[in-house]
Amino acid sequence: MIELPRTQALRCFITVAREGTVSRAAAMLKLTQPAVSLQLKALEESTGLQLFNRTPAGFTLTEAGAALLPLAHRAVAAASDFKAMADSLNEAQRGTLRVGTILDPEFTRLGPFVRSLAMSSQRTEVFLRHGVSDDVLAQIGRGELDVGYYVDATPQDQLVHHSFTERTIVDGRYQLAPLLCYDYRVIAPIAWRDRVMGKGWAELAELPWLATPPHSGHRRLLDDIFRPLGALPKRIGYTDQEEAMIDFVESGLCLSLARDNVLAPRMARPHQFVVADKVKLTCDLSFASLAARRQEPVIAHAFASVRAVWNIKPTIAGAGPTRTRKVAKNV
């Protein structure tokens, strides 16, 4: 019976196949050439197959080697996934929680959430990593984070009434617990009043917009609106700071989204921007994890804690009290 090859041997096999020589593969793997050669020899002996043709010019795959190469890639990837999940489970058992944060801590109520975990009977140790929504979700998917905050458009069927029940996205891969519904408004330089007031998304797409990070909620939300209209708008400038976005707009160059609670204090004093009156984006701030890990003790405790901070009672899908939400549409 053939034993399963070691992951290191498969990495050597893959790297030699790609680089064509043992010397280059050894340099890439930070191993000695004899060590790589021994790994290849052991792999060929364990499989009973010759994997490479050895020539003065280098190594080329045999027919058997070419057939096994895709499987080697899959095996190495599976081993990496296994290690990531094992590391995540190990962290959970130690009562640690890796949290992806977005936006500003006051808005997400991050301080009360961390304090509630630290002062609970489990005394969870929290590690924070700040980023943007899509990066946080991707890091949760890779096992680099346990939970995190995420922004997406409020589902169409929940625009008027919402039970704050949990839901899944990306074919059930991620579990979201909505915490807050809020609006993004479109702001423009004050001199552009006639170009934005009374205008819909199609007309606003013809104007320049401020660029935000590719994996940010801003970028995804706007692309999801503009792409079905036929083309993405021209983007100028670049920032990932919401206060700076308003400053860019006041300079007279572009449009931008702005959270309603960020706009409020700026509008209470003299300002050089206008708020479009015909469009807005209604969004959810949610707490996210992998659906497969939702019931792990530390993660379940984190969901319960964040709901308590936001004074949201746990509900079952299709049941429980509802809360009125604002409708997202042309207004």
C-alpha positions as CSV (number, residue, x, y, z in Angstrom):
1,M,0.0,0.0,0.0
2,I,1.4,3.4,-1.0
3,E,1.7,5.9,1.8
4,L,0.5,9.4,1.2
5,P,3.5,11.7,0.3
6,R,4.7,14.4,2.6
7,T,3.6,17.9,1.8
8,Q,7.3,19.0,1.6
9,A,7.9,16.4,-1.1
10,L,4.9,17.6,-3.0
11,R,6.1,21.2,-2.8
12,C,9.5,20.2,-4.1
13,F,7.8,18.3,-7.0
14,I,5.7,21.3,-7.9
15,T,8.5,23.8,-7.7
16,V,11.0,21.7,-9.8
17,A,8.2,21.2,-12.4
18,R,7.7,25.0,-12.5
19,E,11.4,26.1,-12.4
20,G,12.9,23.3,-14.5
21,T,16.0,22.8,-12.3
22,V,16.8,21.6,-8.8
23,S,19.0,24.6,-8.2
24,R,16.3,27.2,-8.9
25,A,13.7,25.2,-7.0
26,A,16.0,24.9,-4.0
27,A,16.5,28.7,-4.0
28,M,12.8,29.3,-4.2
29,L,12.1,26.8,-1.3
30,K,15.1,28.0,0.7
31,L,16.4,24.4,0.9
32,T,19.7,22.9,-0.2
33,Q,19.9,21.2,-3.6
34,P,20.6,17.8,-2.0
35,A,17.6,18.2,0.2
36,V,15.3,18.8,-2.8
37,S,16.9,15.9,-4.7
38,L,16.2,13.6,-1.8
39,Q,12.6,14.7,-1.6
40,L,12.1,14.0,-5.3
41,K,13.8,10.6,-5.0
42,A,11.6,9.6,-2.0
43,L,8.5,10.7,-3.9
44,E,9.4,8.6,-6.9
45,E,10.2,5.6,-4.8
46,S,7.0,5.9,-2.8
47,T,4.9,6.2,-5.9
48,G,6.9,3.7,-8.0
49,L,6.8,6.2,-10.9
50,Q,9.4,8.3,-12.7
51,L,8.1,11.8,-12.4
52,F,10.8,13.7,-14.4
53,N,13.0,13.3,-17.4
54,R,16.5,14.4,-16.4
55,T,18.5,16.1,-19.1
56,P,21.6,18.4,-19.2
57,A,19.2,21.3,-19.8
58,G,17.1,20.5,-16.8
59,F,14.0,18.6,-15.6
60,T,10.9,18.0,-17.7
61,L,7.8,16.1,-16.6
62,T,7.1,12.6,-17.7
63,E,3.6,11.6,-18.7
64,A,3.0,10.3,-15.1
65,G,4.5,13.5,-13.6
66,A,2.2,15.7,-15.7
67,A,-0.8,13.6,-14.6
68,L,0.1,13.9,-10.9
69,L,1.0,17.6,-10.9
70,P,-2.6,19.0,-10.7
71,L,-3.3,16.6,-7.8
72,A,-0.1,17.7,-6.0
73,H,-1.3,21.3,-6.2
74,R,-4.7,20.3,-4.7
75,A,-3.0,18.3,-2.0
76,V,-0.8,21.1,-1.0
77,A,-3.7,23.6,-1.0
78,A,-5.7,21.1,1.1
79,A,-2.9,20.8,3.6
80,S,-2.7,24.6,3.9
81,D,-6.5,24.8,4.5
82,F,-6.2,22.0,7.1
83,K,-3.5,23.9,8.9
84,A,-5.4,27.2,8.8
85,M,-8.5,25.6,10.2
86,A,-6.5,23.7,12.9
87,D,-4.9,27.0,13.9
88,S,-8.3,28.7,14.0
89,L,-9.7,25.9,16.2
90,N,-6.6,26.1,18.4
91,E,-7.0,29.8,18.8
92,A,-10.7,29.3,19.7
93,Q,-9.9,26.8,22.4
94,R,-7.5,29.3,24.0
95,G,-10.2,31.9,24.2
96,T,-8.7,34.3,21.7
97,L,-10.7,36.1,19.0
98,R,-9.3,37.8,15.9
99,V,-11.6,40.6,14.8
100,G,-11.6,42.5,11.5
101,T,-12.7,46.1,12.0
102,I,-13.9,48.8,9.5
103,L,-14.9,52.4,9.6
104,D,-14.5,54.3,12.9
105,P,-14.6,52.5,16.3
106,E,-17.3,54.9,17.6
107,F,-19.6,53.9,14.7
108,T,-19.1,50.2,15.1
109,R,-19.2,50.4,19.0
110,L,-16.0,48.6,19.0
111,G,-14.9,49.7,22.5
112,P,-18.0,48.4,24.3
113,F,-17.8,45.2,22.4
114,V,-14.1,44.5,23.3
115,R,-14.8,45.5,26.9
116,S,-17.8,43.1,27.1
117,L,-15.6,40.2,25.9
118,A,-12.7,41.1,28.3
119,M,-15.0,41.3,31.3
120,S,-17.1,38.2,30.5
121,S,-16.6,35.0,32.4
122,Q,-14.7,33.6,29.4
123,R,-12.3,36.6,29.4
124,T,-11.7,36.4,25.7
125,E,-8.5,37.9,24.5
126,V,-9.2,40.1,21.4
127,F,-6.8,40.9,18.5
128,L,-7.9,43.6,16.2
129,R,-7.0,44.1,12.5
130,H,-8.4,47.2,10.7
131,G,-9.3,47.1,7.0
132,V,-12.1,47.5,4.5
133,S,-15.2,45.3,4.2
134,D,-14.3,42.9,1.4
135,D,-10.8,42.4,2.7
136,V,-12.2,41.5,6.2
137,L,-14.6,39.0,4.6
138,A,-11.7,37.4,2.5
139,Q,-9.5,37.1,5.6
140,I,-12.4,35.4,7.5
141,G,-12.6,33.0,4.6
142,R,-8.9,32.2,4.7
143,G,-9.0,31.6,8.4
144,E,-6.9,34.7,9.2
145,L,-9.7,36.3,11.1
146,D,-12.5,34.7,13.2
147,V,-15.1,37.4,12.9
148,G,-15.4,40.9,11.6
149,Y,-17.6,43.8,10.6
150,Y,-19.0,44.0,7.1
151,V,-21.1,46.5,5.1
152,D,-23.5,45.5,2.3
153,A,-26.7,46.8,0.7
154,T,-29.8,46.0,2.6
155,P,-31.6,43.1,0.9
156,Q,-34.6,44.1,-1.2
157,D,-37.0,42.0,0.8
158,Q,-35.9,43.8,4.0
159,L,-36.0,47.4,3.0
160,V,-39.2,48.4,4.8
161,H,-39.3,46.0,7.8
162,H,-36.4,44.1,9.2
163,S,-36.3,41.5,11.9
164,F,-32.5,41.7,12.4
165,T,-32.3,37.9,11.9
166,E,-29.1,36.4,10.7
167,R,-28.6,35.6,7.0
168,T,-26.0,34.1,4.8
169,I,-24.2,35.4,1.7
170,V,-21.9,33.9,-1.0
171,D,-23.8,30.7,-1.4
172,G,-24.1,30.2,2.3
173,R,-20.4,30.5,3.1
174,Y,-20.6,33.5,5.4
175,Q,-23.0,34.2,8.2
176,L,-24.1,37.8,8.8
177,A,-25.8,39.3,11.9
178,P,-27.2,42.8,11.0
179,L,-26.5,45.4,13.7
180,L,-27.6,48.7,12.1
181,C,-29.3,50.1,9.1
182,Y,-28.1,53.4,7.8
183,D,-27.9,55.5,4.6
184,Y,-25.2,56.6,2.3
185,R,-26.0,59.8,0.6
186,V,-24.4,61.2,-2.6
187,I,-22.7,64.6,-2.1
188,A,-21.4,67.0,-4.8
189,P,-19.6,70.3,-5.0
190,I,-21.9,73.1,-4.2
191,A,-21.4,74.5,-7.7
192,W,-22.8,71.3,-9.2
193,R,-26.2,71.7,-7.5
194,D,-28.0,71.8,-10.9
195,R,-26.1,68.7,-12.1
196,V,-27.2,66.5,-9.2
197,M,-30.5,67.7,-7.8
198,G,-33.4,65.7,-9.1
199,K,-31.0,63.3,-11.0
200,G,-31.0,59.5,-10.9
201,W,-28.1,57.1,-10.8
202,A,-27.8,56.9,-14.6
203,E,-27.3,60.7,-14.8
204,L,-24.9,60.7,-11.9
205,A,-22.8,58.0,-13.6
206,E,-21.8,60.6,-16.2
207,L,-20.0,62.7,-13.6
208,P,-16.6,62.0,-12.0
209,W,-16.5,60.2,-8.7
210,L,-13.9,60.0,-6.0
211,A,-12.0,56.7,-6.1
212,T,-11.9,54.5,-2.9
213,P,-10.0,51.3,-2.2
214,P,-10.8,48.4,-4.7
215,H,-12.0,46.1,-1.9
216,S,-13.9,48.8,0.1
217,G,-17.7,48.7,0.7
218,H,-17.9,52.1,-1.1
219,R,-16.4,50.7,-4.3
220,R,-18.5,47.5,-4.3
221,L,-21.8,49.3,-3.5
222,L,-21.3,51.8,-6.3
223,D,-20.1,49.2,-8.8
224,D,-23.2,47.1,-8.1
225,I,-25.4,50.1,-9.0
226,F,-23.5,51.5,-12.0
227,R,-22.4,48.2,-13.7
228,P,-26.0,47.2,-14.7
229,L,-26.3,50.7,-16.2
230,G,-23.7,49.9,-18.8
231,A,-20.4,51.5,-17.6
232,L,-18.6,52.5,-14.4
233,P,-18.1,56.2,-13.9
234,K,-14.8,58.0,-14.3
235,R,-12.9,58.0,-10.9
236,I,-10.4,60.7,-9.8
237,G,-8.4,61.2,-6.7
238,Y,-8.2,58.6,-4.0
239,T,-8.8,58.3,-0.3
240,D,-10.0,55.8,2.3
241,Q,-10.9,58.3,5.0
242,E,-14.5,59.5,5.1
243,E,-13.8,63.0,6.4
244,A,-11.3,63.4,3.6
245,M,-13.9,62.3,1.1
246,I,-16.0,65.3,2.0
247,D,-12.9,67.5,1.7
248,F,-12.3,66.2,-1.8
249,V,-15.9,67.0,-2.8
250,E,-15.7,70.5,-1.4
251,S,-12.6,71.1,-3.6
252,G,-15.0,71.0,-6.6
253,L,-13.7,67.9,-8.4
254,C,-16.0,65.0,-7.9
255,L,-19.0,63.2,-6.3
256,S,-18.7,60.8,-3.3
257,L,-20.8,58.7,-1.0
258,A,-21.0,59.9,2.6
259,R,-22.6,58.2,5.7
260,D,-25.6,60.2,7.0
261,N,-24.1,60.3,10.5
262,V,-20.8,61.7,9.1
263,L,-22.6,64.3,7.1
264,A,-24.8,65.6,10.0
265,P,-22.1,67.5,11.9
266,R,-20.6,68.9,8.7
267,M,-23.9,70.2,7.6
268,A,-24.4,72.0,10.9
269,R,-21.7,74.4,10.0
270,P,-20.9,76.3,6.7
271,H,-20.1,73.8,4.0
272,Q,-19.3,73.7,0.3
273,F,-21.3,70.6,-0.8
274,V,-24.8,69.6,-1.6
275,V,-26.6,66.4,-0.9
276,A,-28.4,64.8,-4.0
277,D,-32.1,64.6,-3.3
278,K,-33.1,61.8,-5.6
279,V,-30.8,58.8,-4.6
280,K,-29.4,57.1,-1.6
281,L,-28.1,53.7,-0.6
282,T,-29.5,51.9,2.4
283,C,-27.0,49.6,4.0
284,D,-26.5,47.1,6.8
285,L,-23.6,47.2,9.2
286,S,-23.2,43.5,10.1
287,F,-21.1,41.1,12.1
288,A,-19.7,38.2,10.1
289,S,-18.1,34.8,10.4
290,L,-17.8,31.7,8.4
291,A,-21.2,29.9,8.5
292,A,-19.4,26.6,9.3
293,R,-17.8,28.2,12.4
294,R,-20.8,30.2,13.7
295,Q,-21.5,27.8,16.6
296,E,-17.9,27.5,17.8
297,P,-18.0,28.6,21.5
298,V,-15.8,31.7,21.2
299,I,-17.5,32.9,18.0
300,A,-21.0,32.2,19.3
301,H,-20.0,34.2,22.4
302,A,-18.8,37.1,20.2
303,F,-22.1,37.2,18.3
304,A,-24.0,37.2,21.5
305,S,-21.8,40.0,22.9
306,V,-22.0,42.2,19.9
307,R,-25.8,41.8,19.8
308,A,-26.0,42.8,23.4
309,V,-23.9,45.9,22.8
310,W,-26.4,46.9,20.0
311,N,-29.4,45.9,22.1
312,I,-30.6,43.4,19.5
313,K,-32.3,40.3,20.8
314,P,-31.5,36.9,19.1
315,T,-34.1,35.9,16.6
316,I,-34.9,32.9,14.4
317,A,-35.2,33.4,10.7
318,G,-38.8,34.1,9.9
319,A,-39.8,34.9,13.5
320,G,-39.3,37.5,16.1
321,P,-40.0,41.2,16.4
322,T,-39.4,43.5,13.5
323,R,-38.1,47.0,13.4
324,T,-39.0,49.6,10.8
325,R,-36.2,50.5,8.4
326,K,-36.0,53.3,5.9
327,V,-36.7,52.4,2.3
328,A,-33.7,52.6,-0.1
329,K,-34.7,53.9,-3.5
330,N,-34.8,57.0,-5.6
331,V,-36.3,59.6,-3.1
